[in-house]
Amino acid sequence: MREKKQMKWLPFCLGLLLLAALIQGLGALKGDRLVFPDVPSILRAFFALLRQPETFLRLRTTLGHLLISLAFSTVLGILLGLLEGLSGFCRQLLRPAMIFLRALPMIVLVIIAMVLLPYRLVPVVGTCCVLVPLISEAAAEGCRRIDRELIDVYRLNSDLNPSILRHVYLPLMGGYLRQAYENAVGMGIKVTVTTEYLVQAAHSLGKAVYSTVYFNEYADLYAFALLMILLVLALSALPRALTAVLNRRAS
């Protein structure tokens, strides 16, 4: 088992080395170390960021926006997905809205939110508009894929109710929702930082990215990108870690 885990990490580490070599090569090809600083400069900037208290304040602000968005998007996405999965009428009724949200460019959604809402709400609302269709589609697909025989069994004893949704539907939809969550984390951090950048949210990673670009501090820009990558990896691993803990307790 340990050897399999090591084999999974080996390609990932090689991928990191490949990415570092790509950045290094682009800097050499472009001949501009300002825009494409070398890897040691990026690492020095990254560890310098970790020593600054302001970095953790920015991280807390952005993480707060992201977690609130994920919470609202998960609840709303699952509810809409269940409606779409259980009712063909609801699926066709909601389909134009889902297509609209998926097809509309992210920047347009954010600008509309900026026009309609106070700027402090834009990072959450803009991110929710992008994540809800992603989660609802996974929930609807998971609901439709449930074995009909299992559904017939519970219908013999009870009508559809919150308890049935919690103990029957959600566990059987878990694989689809977990995959949707992993995709939503990566997409969510990008949308959240973009909205923070546009509205200049105070003490946020988006504001920090704006400042680094404005002052041509590209080493810091890549360092913030590395910080966001690590954040996505940590949040994406959370469902698997919770599942493992619950399985151990159950056994």
Secondary structure in CASP SS format (residue, H / E / C, confidence):
PFRMAT SS
TARGET T0000
AUTHOR 0000-0000-0000
METHOD secondary structure of the structure
MODEL  1
M C 1.00
R H 1.00
E H 1.00
K H 1.00
K H 1.00
Q H 1.00
M H 1.00
K H 1.00
W H 1.00
L H 1.00
P H 1.00
F H 1.00
C H 1.00
L H 1.00
G H 1.00
L H 1.00
L H 1.00
L H 1.00
L H 1.00
A H 1.00
A H 1.00
L H 1.00
I H 1.00
Q H 1.00
G H 1.00
L H 1.00
G H 1.00
A H 1.00
L H 1.00
K H 1.00
G C 1.00
D C 1.00
R C 1.00
L C 1.00
V C 1.00
F C 1.00
P C 1.00
D C 1.00
V H 1.00
P H 1.00
S H 1.00
I H 1.00
L H 1.00
R H 1.00
A H 1.00
F H 1.00
F H 1.00
A H 1.00
L H 1.00
L H 1.00
R C 1.00
Q C 1.00
P H 1.00
E H 1.00
T H 1.00
F H 1.00
L H 1.00
R H 1.00
L H 1.00
R H 1.00
T H 1.00
T H 1.00
L H 1.00
G H 1.00
H H 1.00
L H 1.00
L H 1.00
I H 1.00
S H 1.00
L H 1.00
A H 1.00
F H 1.00
S H 1.00
T H 1.00
V H 1.00
L H 1.00
G H 1.00
I H 1.00
L H 1.00
L H 1.00
G H 1.00
L H 1.00
L H 1.00
E H 1.00
G H 1.00
L H 1.00
S C 1.00
G H 1.00
F H 1.00
C H 1.00
R H 1.00
Q H 1.00
L H 1.00
L H 1.00
R H 1.00
P H 1.00
A H 1.00
M H 1.00
I H 1.00
F H 1.00
L H 1.00
R H 1.00
A H 1.00
L C 1.00
P C 1.00
M H 1.00
I H 1.00
V H 1.00
L H 1.00
V H 1.00
I H 1.00
I H 1.00
A H 1.00
M H 1.00
V H 1.00
L H 1.00
L C 1.00
P C 1.00
Y H 1.00
R H 1.00
L H 1.00
V H 1.00
P H 1.00
V H 1.00
V H 1.00
G H 1.00
T H 1.00
C H 1.00
C H 1.00
V H 1.00
L H 1.00
V H 1.00
P H 1.00
L H 1.00
I H 1.00
S H 1.00
E H 1.00
A H 1.00
A H 1.00
A H 1.00
E H 1.00
G H 1.00
C H 1.00
R H 1.00
R C 1.00
I C 1.00
D C 1.00
R H 1.00
E H 1.00
L H 1.00
I H 1.00
D H 1.00
V H 1.00
Y H 1.00
R H 1.00
L H 1.00
N H 1.00
S C 1.00
D C 1.00
L C 1.00
N C 1.00
P H 1.00
S H 1.00
I H 1.00
L H 1.00
R H 1.00
H H 1.00
V H 1.00
Y H 1.00
L H 1.00
P H 1.00
L H 1.00
M C 1.00
G H 1.00
G H 1.00
Y H 1.00
L H 1.00
R H 1.00
Q H 1.00
A H 1.00
Y H 1.00
E H 1.00
N H 1.00
A H 1.00
V H 1.00
G H 1.00
M H 1.00
G H 1.00
I H 1.00
K H 1.00
V H 1.00
T H 1.00
V H 1.00
T H 1.00
T H 1.00
E H 1.00
Y H 1.00
L H 1.00
V H 1.00
Q C 1.00
A C 1.00
A C 1.00
H C 1.00
S C 1.00
L H 1.00
G H 1.00
K H 1.00
A H 1.00
V H 1.00
Y H 1.00
S H 1.00
T H 1.00
V H 1.00
Y H 1.00
F C 1.00
N C 1.00
E C 1.00
Y H 1.00
A H 1.00
D H 1.00
L H 1.00
Y H 1.00
A H 1.00
F H 1.00
A H 1.00
L H 1.00
L H 1.00
M H 1.00
I H 1.00
L H 1.00
L H 1.00
V H 1.00
L H 1.00
A H 1.00
L H 1.00
S H 1.00
A H 1.00
L H 1.00
P H 1.00
R H 1.00
A H 1.00
L H 1.00
T H 1.00
A H 1.00
V H 1.00
L H 1.00
N H 1.00
R H 1.00
R H 1.00
A H 1.00
S C 1.00
END
